[in-house]
């Protein structure tokens, strides 16, 4: 495992990135990626409905050619009923006087409801259906088609964060966090990503009920967002702009995952995120020797040393590289506008290691630290893992047993030494659940790490 940041360095680094990504210098502010995820998801759902109406209308045209006496009014009613089947969770207030109903798209799997709930909602559902029909009652079939073509129904999907479609809305925000900022928002941005909810078996009132491998989450997040973006290429307004941005987000996320978890990163992917062509990367000495038919690749350690420290594989510094802002594909100009760095090292492993992340209050904008309960904990300590006392000044009011075990660790002790029977560390653990040498000391070490008293050497 790579040498992790100390708890204090991690907190500072994550807080800086969180504020920058959220643009949280003002209360309730959200950054441009949140806005684009909102707009893109909203337009994507509206586009799905528009395409459905287009398809049903084309069938009507076909029927009219074959059956000239075909009833267009009945056809219109059937199309409206079909649209209604796509719309769920409509707000409780009357829609009769509303131009467009608030609503959310629901997938077929989510439409299975218990019989008692169906009975309780039957009248309300019927009333809502009538409200939707009232919007189109004075329109011809062609006028209704044009209404959808003009995206007059866009407001139906204003509450995009309540629409449980994998790869949309909150998922896109979290993937952008990972791709560009190197950390996982993992539900600390007020809204739980749909992929995280699914994998962690989210239950209303209980939150996440299952811990998962963070790498599995990243892989599923990429897969779901990729599918959603591919299905919504977009040729209208924010839909097209969002498709361009989030395709780049996906490419960056896929490349970062290689850098984080694989021995090699594909040279084409690394060239894309750096804006430096393959020939230049080869001249620098980054490209590995390859056999015929193999893709060019770079050692991930070399790639990270290059992008973070401007070092060649031989250790020498790089004098000049191509201006990344002028990369031919423009990959830096859109997604990194306003960000302070061209590349942020990954710190999601520190998030999982220390099991805390930063969050902010929805109402007053205050920032606080919150435990992470959605990810399986990393196996932090091996027998030769060295821990040492930090430079943090210990408070005079610190409990005697806490001070004793920290000062015993001093300039460094291995986990094997600390964990040995009757070690000075063990002898200074005072908690009700500790029953001697048969007890694990992991939670005690985690506590000392969180307090900033010790760190990995």
C-alpha positions in Angstrom: 0.0 0.0 0.0 1.2 3.5 -0.8 2.3 5.8 2.0 -0.8 7.6 3.0 -1.1 11.2 4.0 -1.2 11.9 7.7 -4.7 12.5 9.2 -4.0 16.3 9.4 -2.6 16.5 5.9 -5.5 14.4 4.6 -8.1 16.7 6.3 -6.5 19.8 4.9 -6.2 18.4 1.4 -9.7 17.1 1.3 -11.2 20.3 2.7 -9.4 22.4 0.1 -10.7 20.2 -2.7 -14.2 20.0 -1.3 -14.5 23.8 -1.1 -13.0 24.2 -4.6 -15.3 21.7 -6.2 -18.4 23.0 -4.4 -17.4 26.6 -4.8 -18.3 26.8 -1.1 -17.0 30.2 -0.3 -20.7 31.2 -0.1 -23.5 29.3 1.6 -25.5 26.9 -0.5 -23.2 27.4 -3.5 -22.7 24.6 -6.0 -20.0 24.3 -8.6 -20.3 24.2 -12.4 -20.2 20.4 -12.5 -23.2 20.1 -10.1 -25.1 22.5 -12.4 -24.2 20.6 -15.5 -25.1 17.3 -13.9 -28.5 18.8 -13.0 -29.1 20.3 -16.5 -27.9 17.2 -18.4 -30.0 14.8 -16.3 -33.1 17.1 -16.6 -32.7 17.4 -20.4 -31.9 13.7 -20.8 -35.2 12.6 -19.0 -37.2 15.1 -21.0 -35.5 13.9 -24.2 -36.6 10.3 -23.4 -40.2 11.4 -23.1 -39.9 13.4 -26.3 -38.5 10.4 -28.2 -41.4 8.3 -26.9 -43.9 10.7 -28.2 -42.1 10.9 -31.5 -42.2 7.2 -31.8 -45.9 6.8 -31.0 -46.7 9.7 -33.4 -44.8 7.9 -36.2 -47.0 4.8 -35.6 -50.1 7.0 -35.8 -49.0 8.4 -39.2 -48.4 4.8 -40.4 -51.9 3.8 -39.3 -53.4 6.8 -41.0 -51.9 5.8 -44.3 -53.2 2.3 -43.9 -56.5 3.2 -42.2 -57.6 6.7 -43.2 -60.5 6.6 -40.8 -58.2 5.9 -37.8 -59.4 8.0 -34.8 -56.6 10.6 -34.0 -58.3 11.7 -30.8 -58.1 8.2 -29.4 -54.5 7.9 -30.6 -53.7 11.2 -28.7 -55.3 9.8 -25.6 -53.3 6.6 -25.8 -50.1 8.6 -26.2 -50.9 10.7 -23.2 -51.6 7.6 -21.2 -48.2 6.2 -22.3 -46.5 9.4 -21.2 -48.3 9.2 -17.8 -46.9 5.7 -17.4 -43.4 7.1 -17.7 -44.0 9.8 -15.1 -44.2 8.9 -11.4 -44.0 10.7 -8.0 -46.0 13.7 -9.2 -46.3 16.3 -6.4 -49.4 16.4 -4.3 -50.6 19.9 -5.3 -53.2 20.2 -8.0 -51.8 20.4 -11.5 -54.9 21.8 -13.2 -53.6 25.4 -13.0 -50.0 24.4 -13.6 -48.5 24.7 -17.1 -46.4 21.6 -16.5 -46.4 19.1 -13.7 -43.5 18.4 -11.5 -42.5 14.8 -11.8 -39.9 12.2 -12.2 -39.2 9.4 -14.5 -39.4 5.9 -13.0 -37.9 2.7 -14.3 -40.1 -0.3 -14.7 -38.6 -2.1 -11.8 -39.6 0.7 -9.4 -43.2 0.5 -10.5 -44.0 -2.6 -8.4 -46.0 -1.4 -5.5 -47.8 -3.2 -2.7 -51.5 -3.7 -3.2 -52.5 -1.8 -0.1 -50.5 1.2 -1.2 -52.0 1.1 -4.7 -55.5 1.1 -3.2 -54.6 4.1 -0.9 -53.3 6.1 -3.9 -55.8 5.0 -6.5 -58.0 8.2 -6.2 -55.0 10.5 -6.1 -53.4 8.8 -9.1 -56.6 9.1 -11.1 -56.8 12.8 -10.2 -53.2 13.4 -11.3 -53.8 11.6 -14.5 -56.7 13.9 -15.2 -54.5 16.9 -14.6 -52.0 15.7 -17.2 -54.7 15.1 -19.7 -56.0 18.6 -19.0 -52.7 20.1 -20.3 -53.4 18.7 -23.8 -57.2 18.7 -24.0 -57.4 21.7 -26.3 -54.4 20.6 -28.4 -54.5 18.7 -31.7 -52.3 15.6 -32.0 -49.8 17.7 -34.0 -49.8 20.5 -31.5 -49.1 18.1 -28.7 -46.2 16.7 -30.7 -44.8 20.2 -31.2 -45.3 20.9 -27.5 -43.0 18.0 -26.6 -40.6 18.9 -29.5 -40.2 22.4 -27.9 -39.4 20.7 -24.5 -42.3 22.4 -22.8 -42.3 19.5 -20.4 -38.7 20.2 -19.2 -40.0 21.4 -15.8 -41.4 18.0 -15.1 -37.8 16.9 -14.3 -36.7 19.9 -12.3 -36.3 17.6 -9.2 -33.7 15.4 -10.9 -32.1 14.3 -7.7 -35.3 12.4 -6.8 -35.3 10.4 -10.1 -33.7 7.0 -9.3 -31.9 6.3 -12.6 -28.4 4.8 -12.3 -25.7 6.9 -13.9 -27.7 10.2 -13.7 -27.7 13.3 -11.5 -25.8 12.5 -8.2 -23.9 9.7 -9.9 -22.5 12.1 -12.4 -21.4 14.5 -9.7 -19.6 11.8 -7.7 -17.9 10.5 -10.9 -16.7 14.0 -11.7 -15.4 14.3 -8.1 -13.4 11.2 -8.6 -12.2 11.9 -12.1 -11.1 15.5 -11.6 -10.5 15.9 -7.9 -9.3 12.4 -6.9 -11.7 11.7 -4.0 -15.1 10.2 -3.6 -18.0 12.4 -2.5 -19.8 9.2 -1.4 -23.1 10.8 -0.3 -21.5 13.7 1.6 -22.8 16.2 -0.9 -26.4 16.2 0.5 -27.6 13.7 -2.1 -26.7 10.0 -2.1 -25.5 8.7 -5.5 -27.9 6.1 -7.0 -25.1 3.6 -7.6 -23.9 3.9 -4.0 -27.5 3.4 -2.7 -27.9 0.3 -4.8 -24.6 -1.4 -3.9 -24.9 -0.5 -0.2 -28.5 -1.6 0.1 -29.8 1.8 1.2 -32.9 1.7 3.4 -35.1 4.7 4.2 -34.4 5.7 7.8 -31.5 3.4 8.2 -29.1 4.7 5.5 -26.5 2.4 4.1 -26.9 -1.1 5.5 -24.0 -2.8 3.7 -20.3 -2.0 3.3 -18.7 -2.4 -0.1 -15.3 -2.4 -1.7 -14.6 1.2 -2.9 -12.9 -0.1 -6.1 -16.1 -2.0 -6.9 -18.1 1.2 -6.3 -15.8 3.2 -8.7 -16.1 0.5 -11.4 -19.9 0.4 -11.1 -20.1 4.2 -11.1 -18.1 4.4 -14.3 -20.2 1.6 -15.9 -23.5 3.2 -15.0 -22.6 6.7 -16.0 -21.1 5.5 -19.2 -24.3 3.8 -20.1 -26.4 6.8 -19.2 -24.2 9.2 -21.2 -24.1 6.8 -24.3 -27.9 6.6 -24.2 -28.3 10.4 -24.2 -25.9 11.8 -26.9 -27.9 15.0 -27.1 -28.4 17.6 -29.8 -30.3 20.2 -27.8 -29.1 22.8 -25.4 -27.6 21.5 -22.1 -28.1 17.9 -23.2 -25.4 18.3 -25.9 -23.0 20.3 -23.7 -23.4 17.8 -20.9 -22.7 14.8 -23.1 -19.5 16.4 -24.2 -18.4 17.1 -20.6 -19.4 13.8 -19.1 -17.8 11.8 -21.9 -14.5 13.5 -20.8 -15.3 12.8 -17.2 -15.7 9.1 -18.0 -12.3 9.0 -19.9 -10.6 10.8 -17.0 -12.2 8.4 -14.4 -11.2 5.3 -16.4 -7.6 6.6 -16.6 -7.4 7.5 -12.9 -8.7 4.0 -12.0 -5.8 2.5 -14.0 -3.3 4.8 -12.2 -4.9 3.9 -8.8 -5.2 0.2 -9.2 -3.2 -1.2 -12.1 0.5 -1.6 -12.7 0.3 0.1 -16.1 -1.8 2.8 -17.6 -2.6 2.9 -21.4 -0.4 5.5 -23.1 -3.4 6.8 -25.2 -5.4 7.4 -22.1 -2.6 9.1 -20.3 -1.9 11.3 -23.3 -5.5 12.3 -23.3 -5.6 13.5 -19.7 -2.2 15.3 -20.0 -2.6 16.8 -23.4 0.8 15.5 -24.3 1.2 13.3 -27.4 2.5 9.8 -27.5 5.7 10.8 -29.3 6.6 13.3 -26.6 5.8 10.7 -23.9 8.1 8.3 -25.7 10.9 10.8 -25.9 10.6 11.4 -22.2 11.1 7.7 -21.7 7.7 6.9 -20.3 6.5 4.4 -22.9 7.3 0.8 -22.0 8.9 -1.6 -24.6 6.0 -3.5 -26.3 5.5 -6.5 -28.5 3.8 -6.4 -31.9 0.1 -5.9 -31.5 0.2 -4.6 -27.9 -1.1 -1.3 -26.8 1.5 1.2 -25.7 1.6 1.5 -21.9 3.3 3.4 -19.1 4.2 2.2 -15.6 1.6 3.8 -13.3 4.3 4.9 -10.8 6.3 6.6 -13.6 3.1 8.3 -14.9 2.2 9.6 -11.5 5.7 10.8 -10.8 5.7 12.6 -14.1 2.3 14.3 -13.8 2.7 15.2 -10.1 6.4 15.8 -9.7 7.5 16.5 -13.3 10.1 13.8 -13.1 11.3 11.4 -15.8 11.6 7.7 -15.0 15.4 8.2 -14.6 14.7 10.8 -11.8 15.7 13.9 -13.8 13.4 16.8 -13.9 11.4 17.8 -17.0 12.3 21.3 -18.3 9.5 21.9 -20.8 6.3 20.2 -21.7 3.6 21.1 -24.0 1.1 23.7 -22.7 -1.8 21.5 -21.5 -4.2 24.4 -21.9 -3.5 24.2 -25.6 -4.1 20.5 -26.0 -5.6 19.8 -29.5 -8.7 18.1 -28.1 -9.4 20.9 -25.7 -9.7 18.4 -22.9 -8.4 20.7 -20.3 -10.2 23.9 -21.2 -13.7 22.8 -20.3 -13.3 20.5 -17.3 -10.5 22.2 -15.5 -11.7 25.8 -15.9 -11.5 27.4 -12.5 -9.6 24.6 -10.8 -6.3 25.4 -9.3 -4.3 22.3 -10.5 -4.1 20.4 -13.7 -4.1 17.1 -11.8 -5.0 16.1 -8.3 -3.5 13.1 -6.7 -6.0 10.4 -5.6 -6.8 10.6 -1.9 -9.9 8.3 -1.8 -7.7 5.6 -0.1 -7.1 8.0 2.8 -10.9 8.5 3.0 -11.4 4.8 3.4 -8.4 4.4 5.7 -9.4 7.1 8.1 -13.1 6.4 7.6 -14.1 10.1 7.7 -15.0 12.6 5.1 -16.1 16.2 4.9 -19.7 17.3 4.6 -21.7 20.5 4.8 -25.0 21.4 6.4 -27.8 21.8 3.9 -29.3 24.8 5.7 -26.5 27.0 7.1 -23.5 25.8 5.0 -21.4 24.9 8.0 -18.7 22.3 7.3 -18.1 19.3 9.5 -16.5 15.8 9.5 -18.6 12.7 9.3 -17.9 9.0 9.5 -17.9 6.9 6.3 -20.0 3.8 6.7 -20.4 2.8 3.1 -17.0 1.3 2.4 -15.2 -1.8 3.6 -12.2 -0.8 5.7 -8.8 -1.2 4.2 -6.5 -3.7 5.9 -4.5 -0.9 7.5 -1.8 -2.7 9.4 0.6 -5.5 8.5 3.2 -6.9 10.9 5.9 -4.5 9.5 3.7 -1.4 9.3 5.5 1.3 11.3 3.6 3.9 13.3 5.1 6.9 15.0 4.1 9.8 17.2 3.3 13.0 15.3 4.5 16.5 16.1 1.1 17.4 17.5 1.4 18.9 21.0 -0.4 16.7 23.6 -2.8 18.5 25.8 -2.0 18.7 29.5 -5.5 17.5 30.1 -4.9 14.3 28.0 -5.7 11.1 29.9 -2.7 9.5 31.5 -3.2 6.2 29.7 -3.6 7.8 26.3 -0.4 9.8 26.8 1.5 6.8 28.0 0.8 4.6 24.9 1.5 7.5 22.5 4.8 8.3 24.1 5.8 4.7 24.1 5.2 4.5 20.4 7.6 7.5 20.1 9.8 7.7 17.1 8.4 4.4 15.7 7.1 1.0 16.5 6.0 -1.8 14.2 2.4 -3.1 14.4 3.8 -6.4 15.5 5.5 -4.7 18.5 2.4 -2.7 19.3 0.1 -5.7 19.0 2.3 -8.1 21.0 0.9 -9.5 24.3 1.2 -7.2 27.3 2.9 -4.5 25.2 2.9 -1.0 26.8 0.4 0.0 24.2 -2.0 -2.8 25.3 -1.4 -2.1 28.9 -2.6 1.5 28.4 -5.9 0.7 26.7 -8.8 1.7 29.0 -12.2 0.8 27.4 -15.0 -1.4 28.6 -14.9 -3.8 25.7 -11.2 -4.5 26.0 -10.5 -7.8 27.6 -6.8 -8.2 27.3 -4.5 -9.8 24.8 -7.4 -11.6 23.0 -8.9 -8.2 22.0 -8.1 -6.4 18.8 -6.3 -3.1 19.1 -7.4 -1.9 15.6 -10.1 0.5 16.9 -7.6 2.0 19.4 -5.0 2.6 16.7 -7.7 4.1 14.5 -8.8 6.4 17.3 -5.2 7.6 17.8 -4.8 8.2 14.1 -8.0 10.2 13.9 -6.9 12.3 16.9 -3.7 13.1 15.0 -1.5 11.6 17.8 0.2 9.0 15.6 0.8 8.5 11.9 2.1 5.9 9.5 5.8 6.3 9.1 
